[in-house]
Amino acid sequence: MKIKRDFVTNSSSASFILFIESTTSDLEEFEELFQKFMQFFLDHMDGRKDVHFWNPASIERVDVEHAGANVFMVKDSISMFNNQYDVPRYMRWLIMEHAIYGEMPQYGIKTLKLKVEEHG
């Protein structure tokens, strides 16, 4: 019998998918508009980093895919998902900005919805 003596967790990895209805149907144009949001986000972080392992440099790996007419998926993931604070900070910020201000045409965003997929 083996006994595990190091860090043990019951948390799992997760993927986060933002479904964004956009003002454009063009993937390249949406990527440019979304990058404007990411730059706005970085400019307003004031050098702060999220305490839940989020690295601002990770925005370079954000995956954007076309999901239908004027709909795009922005995908990200985390290796250990425990609660809502593990959702990437830029996604949480975008959700709050959208909840407060509504449509964000300067970033090509009409509506958005977050889907979280946990992986065993």
C-alpha positions as CSV (number, residue, x, y, z in Angstrom):
1,M,0.0,0.0,0.0
2,K,1.3,3.5,-0.9
3,I,0.5,6.6,1.2
4,K,0.6,10.0,-0.5
5,R,2.5,12.4,1.7
6,D,2.6,15.6,-0.4
7,F,-0.1,18.0,-1.5
8,V,-3.5,16.4,-2.1
9,T,-6.5,18.2,-3.6
10,N,-10.0,17.3,-4.8
11,S,-10.0,20.2,-7.2
12,S,-9.9,19.6,-11.0
13,S,-8.8,21.5,-14.1
14,A,-11.3,23.6,-16.0
15,S,-11.9,25.3,-19.3
16,F,-13.6,28.7,-19.5
17,I,-15.5,29.6,-22.7
18,L,-16.9,33.1,-23.2
19,F,-19.5,33.0,-26.0
20,I,-19.5,36.6,-27.3
21,E,-22.1,37.9,-29.7
22,S,-20.2,40.5,-31.7
23,T,-20.8,43.5,-33.9
24,T,-18.7,41.8,-36.5
25,S,-18.7,38.4,-38.2
26,D,-15.1,38.6,-39.2
27,L,-12.7,36.6,-37.0
28,E,-9.6,38.8,-37.7
29,E,-11.6,42.0,-36.9
30,F,-13.0,40.5,-33.7
31,E,-9.5,39.4,-32.6
32,E,-8.3,43.0,-33.1
33,L,-11.3,44.4,-31.1
34,F,-10.8,41.8,-28.3
35,Q,-7.1,42.7,-28.2
36,K,-8.2,46.3,-27.6
37,F,-10.1,45.1,-24.6
38,M,-7.1,43.1,-23.3
39,Q,-4.9,46.2,-23.6
40,F,-7.5,48.2,-21.7
41,F,-7.6,45.6,-19.1
42,L,-3.8,45.5,-18.7
43,D,-3.6,49.3,-18.7
44,H,-6.0,49.4,-15.8
45,M,-4.4,46.7,-13.7
46,D,-1.9,49.2,-12.3
47,G,0.7,46.4,-12.2
48,R,-1.4,44.2,-9.9
49,K,-1.6,40.5,-10.4
50,D,-4.4,38.2,-9.5
51,V,-3.6,36.2,-6.4
52,H,-5.0,33.0,-8.0
53,F,-2.1,32.2,-10.3
54,W,-3.1,34.4,-13.2
55,N,-0.3,35.9,-15.2
56,P,-1.1,38.9,-17.4
57,A,1.4,37.6,-19.9
58,S,-1.0,34.6,-20.5
59,I,-3.2,36.8,-22.6
60,E,-0.9,35.8,-25.5
61,R,-2.4,32.3,-25.3
62,V,-6.0,33.3,-25.4
63,D,-7.8,31.1,-28.0
64,V,-10.5,32.8,-30.1
65,E,-12.7,30.8,-32.5
66,H,-15.6,31.5,-34.7
67,A,-18.7,29.8,-33.4
68,G,-21.4,31.0,-35.8
69,A,-22.9,34.1,-37.3
70,N,-21.4,37.0,-35.3
71,V,-20.6,34.7,-32.4
72,F,-17.1,33.9,-31.1
73,M,-15.7,31.7,-28.4
74,V,-12.8,33.0,-26.2
75,K,-11.3,30.1,-24.5
76,D,-8.9,29.8,-21.5
77,S,-8.2,27.2,-18.9
78,I,-6.7,26.6,-15.5
79,S,-5.0,23.6,-14.0
80,M,-6.7,23.7,-10.7
81,F,-10.3,25.0,-10.4
82,N,-11.7,25.6,-6.9
83,N,-14.2,28.5,-7.2
84,Q,-15.3,31.6,-9.1
85,Y,-12.1,33.4,-8.3
86,D,-10.2,31.0,-10.4
87,V,-11.9,32.2,-13.6
88,P,-9.2,34.3,-15.4
89,R,-9.3,37.8,-14.1
90,Y,-9.7,39.4,-17.6
91,M,-12.9,37.3,-18.1
92,R,-14.3,38.3,-14.7
93,W,-13.5,42.0,-15.5
94,L,-15.2,41.7,-18.9
95,I,-18.3,40.1,-17.4
96,M,-18.5,42.9,-14.8
97,E,-18.0,45.7,-17.3
98,H,-20.7,44.1,-19.5
99,A,-23.1,43.7,-16.6
100,I,-22.6,47.4,-15.7
101,Y,-22.4,49.1,-19.1
102,G,-24.1,46.7,-21.4
103,E,-23.0,46.5,-25.0
104,M,-19.3,47.4,-25.6
105,P,-19.1,48.3,-29.3
106,Q,-15.6,49.6,-28.9
107,Y,-14.6,46.0,-28.3
108,G,-17.1,44.4,-30.7
109,I,-19.2,43.0,-27.9
110,K,-23.0,42.9,-27.9
111,T,-23.7,40.1,-25.4
112,L,-21.7,37.4,-23.6
113,K,-22.1,34.2,-21.7
114,L,-19.6,32.2,-19.7
115,K,-19.5,28.4,-19.8
116,V,-17.2,26.5,-17.4
117,E,-16.3,22.9,-18.2
118,E,-14.6,21.0,-15.3
119,H,-12.3,18.2,-16.2
120,G,-12.1,15.3,-13.7
